[in-house]
Amino acid sequence: MKIGIVLGSTRPGRLGDQVARWVHERAVDRVDAEFALVDLRDHPLPHLEEPPGFSGQYRDERTRAWAATVAACDGFVFVTPEYHHSVPGVLKNALDHVHVEWNTKAAGFVSYGGAGGARSVEQLRLVCGALQLADVAPQVTLPLATEFENRTEFKPGGHQLAALDLLLDHVVAWSTALATLRHGDAGAAIRQRLDAIVDGLRAKDLEALRRSYAPDVVSYDVEPPLQHVGVDAKLENWAKVFAVFEKVDYELRGLTVDVSGDLAVGHGFGRVSGTLKNGVVTDGMWVRATFVFRHTGDGWVIVHDQASVPFDVASGRGMSDLEP
């Protein structure tokens, strides 16, 4: 499990960085999960400009970067102050910017403020319900009057460590339990996605193929250039194949799939074959094929793929007659 510790304030002079470090330093000693600090200062999102919808497809590169950060985590600990009896605007904006990346994950809260940040957490629990985030019951509440010397230097009482440990226990446990619900049999779903690609190739259906790739897919194919960036460039590559073949077939062998959170990697051997426009039947050549998947609202989509052939070092020529 990977748990993101989200620092929900970006204002100058914030106290949250002290609190977030305290949470992280305690958490990294655990062996049941990986913990990463996620500072919203590193993700300067605009005011919400994405169109409504829950597809996981985003227009702004800043949103896409934020979505990738959220998607990489299995659960979250939100470190939040309370501003005017409410949630910091920057945290609410970050929550609103993405949707499916939050779904069926766990969330816990470490809050601070005049009333310990308790009213901010009450509002965040409502937001979590809308985002399908499972908020755990234990929380850490840090009043300025008792846990901060001169209301500026964080010096928590020893009893707060027990509260923090209980919170982390619950976040890790719920994150682990929800992983199965979130992905189901991820390996089977990914193989179904690859089967859909094979069906799309055999049907020479570019629009069917489009559904299997992320909009920002990066492809390293066997033909120039070195990389094809974006789904349109990837489909243009397949269109070239369709222009050469009257009938297309595609075969995958030796496929293995490994899944971690919202990312997965598959590798094996692939071969395009079929009947050319001039009537010649070709068996094609085997290439080494690698696929990187990301889980979105549209299921598992390919964000990167690579096809390559070995080459003879002495001659510099590709070896296209090898078989797996």
Phi, psi and omega per residue, in radians:
M1 nan 2.445 3.014
K2 -2.022 2.156 -3.102
I3 -1.957 2.189 3.088
G4 -1.578 2.250 3.048
I5 -1.701 1.768 -2.974
V6 -1.606 2.039 3.085
L7 -1.503 1.929 -2.909
G8 -1.651 0.316 3.072
S9 -2.267 2.476 3.099
T10 -2.157 0.046 -3.029
R11 -1.221 2.630 3.059
P12 -1.031 2.473 3.116
G13 1.306 0.273 -3.120
R14 -1.064 2.664 3.053
L15 -1.675 -0.209 -3.019
G16 -1.100 -0.504 -3.128
D17 -1.146 -0.589 3.073
Q18 -1.151 -0.738 -3.120
V19 -1.187 -0.766 -3.111
A20 -1.102 -0.698 3.104
R21 -1.102 -0.709 3.113
W22 -1.055 -0.784 3.112
V23 -1.094 -0.814 -3.081
H24 -1.142 -0.753 -3.116
E25 -1.102 -0.596 3.088
R26 -1.294 -0.692 -3.034
A27 -1.228 -0.634 -3.019
V28 -1.195 -0.231 3.074
D29 -1.367 -0.180 -3.137
R30 -1.355 2.739 -3.141
V31 -1.990 0.059 -3.072
D32 -1.701 -0.046 3.141
A33 -2.888 2.844 3.007
E34 -1.747 2.441 -3.102
F35 -2.162 2.380 -3.109
A36 -2.338 2.341 3.048
L37 -1.294 2.315 3.095
V38 -2.157 1.795 -3.081
D39 -1.676 2.149 -3.127
L40 -1.137 -0.298 3.004
R41 -1.096 -0.441 3.120
D42 -1.466 -0.055 -3.125
H43 -2.305 1.286 -3.089
P44 -1.306 1.454 -3.119
L45 -1.368 2.566 3.012
P46 -1.270 2.997 2.925
H47 -1.048 2.574 -2.944
L48 -0.853 2.029 -3.119
E49 -2.173 0.041 3.125
E50 -1.383 2.528 3.094
P51 -1.166 2.686 3.123
P52 -1.128 2.618 3.137
G53 2.493 2.862 -3.034
F54 -2.181 0.600 -3.029
S55 -1.443 -0.343 -3.031
G56 1.425 0.139 3.105
Q57 -1.836 2.126 -3.010
Y58 -2.163 2.536 -3.064
R59 -1.469 -0.726 -2.996
D60 -1.492 2.340 -3.109
E61 -1.115 -0.497 3.098
R62 -1.188 -0.670 3.079
T63 -1.160 -0.718 -3.136
R64 -1.098 -0.662 3.107
A65 -1.160 -0.710 3.112
W66 -1.161 -0.742 3.128
A67 -1.036 -0.710 3.135
A68 -1.138 -0.658 3.107
T69 -1.134 -0.783 3.135
V70 -1.158 -0.756 -3.096
A71 -1.096 -0.502 -3.088
A72 -1.292 -0.173 -3.096
C73 -1.810 2.573 3.090
D74 -1.686 -0.246 3.133
G75 -2.903 3.033 -3.015
F76 -2.524 2.568 2.873
V77 -2.057 2.029 -3.135
F78 -1.615 2.115 3.046
V79 -1.706 1.928 -2.967
T80 -2.343 2.404 2.928
P81 -1.486 3.114 3.008
E82 -2.065 2.088 3.113
Y83 -1.943 2.018 3.099
H84 0.916 0.860 3.096
H85 1.153 0.402 -3.025
S86 -2.599 -3.099 -3.106
V87 -1.407 2.469 3.025
P88 -0.988 2.370 -3.103
G89 -1.035 -0.633 -3.094
V90 -1.174 -0.577 3.108
L91 -1.269 -0.757 3.098
K92 -1.074 -0.691 3.114
N93 -1.109 -0.710 3.129
A94 -1.171 -0.670 3.092
L95 -1.127 -0.694 -3.073
D96 -1.290 -0.427 -3.004
H97 -1.157 -0.539 3.137
V98 -2.232 2.896 -3.093
H99 -2.354 -1.154 -3.026
V100 -1.080 -0.432 -3.120
E101 -1.201 -0.349 3.084
W102 -1.520 -0.404 -2.900
N103 -1.025 2.485 3.063
T104 0.860 0.786 2.987
K105 -2.185 2.974 -3.081
A106 -1.803 2.671 3.139
A107 -2.468 2.422 3.015
G108 -2.254 2.933 -2.999
F109 -2.336 2.320 2.939
V110 -2.085 2.005 -3.016
S111 -2.119 2.713 3.117
Y112 -2.538 2.704 -3.140
G113 2.689 -2.997 -3.106
G114 -1.033 -0.677 3.067
A115 -1.885 0.484 -3.133
G116 1.320 0.121 -3.127
G117 1.354 0.216 -3.028
A118 -1.098 -0.636 -3.096
R119 -1.259 -0.537 3.043
S120 -1.104 -0.752 -3.126
V121 -1.144 -0.684 3.126
E122 -1.021 -0.689 3.106
Q123 -1.248 -0.663 3.134
L124 -1.125 -0.579 3.104
R125 -1.099 -0.636 3.079
L126 -1.136 -0.729 3.126
V127 -1.119 -0.708 3.133
C128 -1.028 -0.683 3.115
G129 -1.028 -0.730 -3.139
A130 -1.216 -0.495 -3.115
L131 -1.603 0.066 -3.095
Q132 1.026 0.655 3.005
L133 -1.706 2.226 -3.137
A134 -1.475 1.790 -3.119
D135 -1.455 2.226 -3.097
V136 -1.424 2.702 -3.052
A137 -1.250 -0.818 -3.114
P138 -1.099 2.491 3.064
Q139 -2.553 2.871 3.102
V140 -1.965 2.140 -3.094
T141 -2.036 2.164 -2.988
L142 -2.141 1.640 3.092
P143 -1.190 2.481 3.130
L144 -1.091 -0.612 -3.030
A145 -1.220 -0.489 -3.045
T146 -1.950 -0.419 -3.025
E147 -1.924 0.003 -3.132
F148 -2.306 2.079 3.103
E149 -1.203 2.248 -3.069
N150 0.972 0.412 3.112
R151 1.068 0.323 -3.119
T152 -2.297 -0.599 -3.069
E153 -1.828 2.097 -3.041
F154 -1.290 2.041 3.083
K155 -2.409 1.416 -3.049
P156 -1.233 2.593 3.033
G157 -1.178 2.711 -3.098
G158 -1.045 -0.515 -3.120
H159 -1.144 -0.356 -3.119
Q160 -1.213 -0.425 3.112
L161 -1.159 -0.680 3.097
A162 -1.122 -0.690 3.107
A163 -1.138 -0.704 3.128
L164 -1.162 -0.745 3.123
D165 -1.059 -0.724 3.126
L166 -1.117 -0.740 3.096
L167 -1.042 -0.816 -3.128
L168 -1.143 -0.668 3.073
D169 -0.953 -0.823 -3.068
H170 -1.234 -0.712 -3.139
V171 -1.108 -0.765 3.138
V172 -1.162 -0.760 -3.114
A173 -1.089 -0.795 -3.139
W174 -1.228 -0.633 3.080
S175 -1.076 -0.709 3.125
T176 -1.163 -0.773 -3.109
A177 -1.142 -0.628 -3.077
L178 -1.377 -0.247 -3.102
A179 -1.035 -0.718 3.136
T180 -1.133 -0.739 3.110
L181 -1.124 -0.658 -3.066
R182 -1.204 -0.719 -3.029
H183 -1.916 -0.345 -3.034
G184 1.021 -2.443 3.041
D185 -1.531 1.513 -3.045
A186 -1.069 -0.693 -3.129
G187 -1.044 -0.742 3.130
A188 -1.159 -0.695 3.141
A189 -1.121 -0.658 3.133
I190 -1.203 -0.721 3.095
R191 -1.116 -0.615 3.064
Q192 -1.127 -0.655 3.101
R193 -1.120 -0.717 3.101
L194 -1.187 -0.625 3.052
D195 -1.078 -0.651 3.114
A196 -1.135 -0.607 3.081
I197 -1.147 -0.776 3.110
V198 -1.047 -0.762 3.114
D199 -1.092 -0.708 3.123
G200 -1.123 -0.663 3.104
L201 -1.165 -0.786 -3.125
R202 -1.119 -0.558 3.110
A203 -1.510 -0.117 -3.076
K204 0.957 0.794 -3.040
D205 -1.912 1.716 -3.087
L206 -1.149 -0.657 -3.119
E207 -1.198 -0.595 3.049
A208 -1.142 -0.686 3.109
L209 -1.152 -0.627 -3.107
R210 -0.961 -0.639 -3.088
R211 -1.164 -0.262 -3.109
S212 -1.644 -0.086 -3.087
Y213 -2.053 2.525 3.004
A214 -1.232 2.624 3.125
P215 -0.987 -0.548 -3.095
D216 -1.798 0.449 -3.127
V217 -0.977 2.475 3.043
V218 -2.040 2.139 -3.038
S219 -2.074 2.273 3.025
Y220 -1.850 1.663 -3.077
D221 -1.722 3.094 -3.066
V222 -1.359 -0.303 -3.134
E223 -1.852 2.750 -3.135
P224 -1.063 2.764 -0.033
P225 -1.344 -2.974 -3.100
L226 -1.113 -0.554 3.111
Q227 -2.550 2.605 3.060
H228 -1.979 2.084 -3.025
V229 -1.906 2.176 3.111
G230 1.682 2.674 -3.054
V231 -1.148 -0.562 3.139
D232 -1.145 -0.694 3.102
A233 -1.157 -0.666 3.114
K234 -1.125 -0.760 -3.132
L235 -1.212 -0.556 3.075
E236 -1.083 -0.611 3.090
N237 -1.129 -0.771 3.099
W238 -1.182 -0.579 3.113
A239 -1.077 -0.609 3.090
K240 -1.123 -0.671 3.090
V241 -1.113 -0.789 -3.118
F242 -1.105 -0.526 -3.135
A243 -1.225 -0.408 -3.111
V244 -1.598 -0.568 -3.029
F245 -1.758 2.371 2.952
E246 -1.372 -0.679 3.115
K247 -2.369 2.262 -3.046
V248 -1.977 2.455 2.969
D249 -2.309 2.727 3.133
Y250 -2.521 2.431 -3.100
E251 -2.321 2.392 3.031
L252 -1.994 2.348 3.060
R253 -2.236 2.645 3.008
G254 1.089 0.549 -3.074
L255 -1.287 2.267 2.962
T256 -2.147 2.565 -3.109
V257 -2.297 2.274 3.054
D258 -2.129 2.316 -3.052
V259 -2.076 2.393 3.028
S260 -2.489 1.894 -3.120
G261 1.091 -2.240 -3.111
D262 -1.645 0.182 3.105
L263 -2.113 2.604 3.108
A264 -2.571 2.666 3.120
V265 -2.243 2.319 3.036
G266 -2.181 2.532 3.087
H267 -2.555 2.633 -3.134
G268 -3.134 -2.626 -3.132
F269 -2.210 2.369 -3.117
G270 -2.186 2.664 3.131
R271 -2.569 2.219 2.994
V272 -1.642 2.264 3.110
S273 -2.491 -3.129 3.100
G274 2.492 -2.759 -3.120
T275 -1.929 2.181 -3.127
L276 -1.311 2.922 3.140
K277 -1.040 -0.500 -3.132
N278 -1.503 0.101 3.094
G279 1.613 -0.123 3.141
V280 -1.295 2.320 3.075
V281 -1.616 2.234 -3.115
T282 -2.186 2.460 3.063
D283 -1.473 -0.135 -3.128
G284 1.171 -2.784 3.127
M285 -2.387 2.651 3.094
W286 -1.444 2.376 3.060
V287 -2.163 2.767 3.013
R288 -1.446 2.208 -3.027
A289 -2.089 2.280 3.092
T290 -2.210 2.395 3.139
F291 -2.263 2.356 3.019
V292 -2.016 2.194 -3.089
F293 -1.966 2.617 2.979
R294 -2.210 2.451 3.137
H295 -1.528 2.185 -3.137
T296 -2.291 -3.021 3.069
G297 -1.108 -0.332 3.085
D298 -1.673 0.306 -3.111
G299 1.501 -2.701 -3.130
W300 -1.450 2.148 3.099
V301 -2.178 2.701 -3.103
I302 -1.458 2.169 3.078
V303 -1.794 -0.300 3.083
H304 -2.735 2.418 2.956
D305 -2.457 2.768 -3.105
Q306 -2.544 2.335 3.031
A307 -2.161 2.320 -3.096
S308 -2.577 2.772 3.045
V309 -2.162 2.565 3.025
P310 -1.139 2.769 3.057
F311 -2.347 2.695 3.104
D312 -1.388 2.096 -3.045
V313 -1.085 -0.690 -3.073
A314 -1.163 -0.780 -3.066
S315 -1.665 -0.328 -3.079
G316 1.309 0.175 -3.108
R317 -1.664 2.476 3.083
G318 -1.187 2.577 -3.122
M319 -1.844 1.739 -3.019
S320 -1.749 0.124 -3.090
D321 -1.901 0.268 3.138
L322 -1.502 2.676 3.109
E323 -2.231 2.553 3.111
P324 -1.281 nan nan
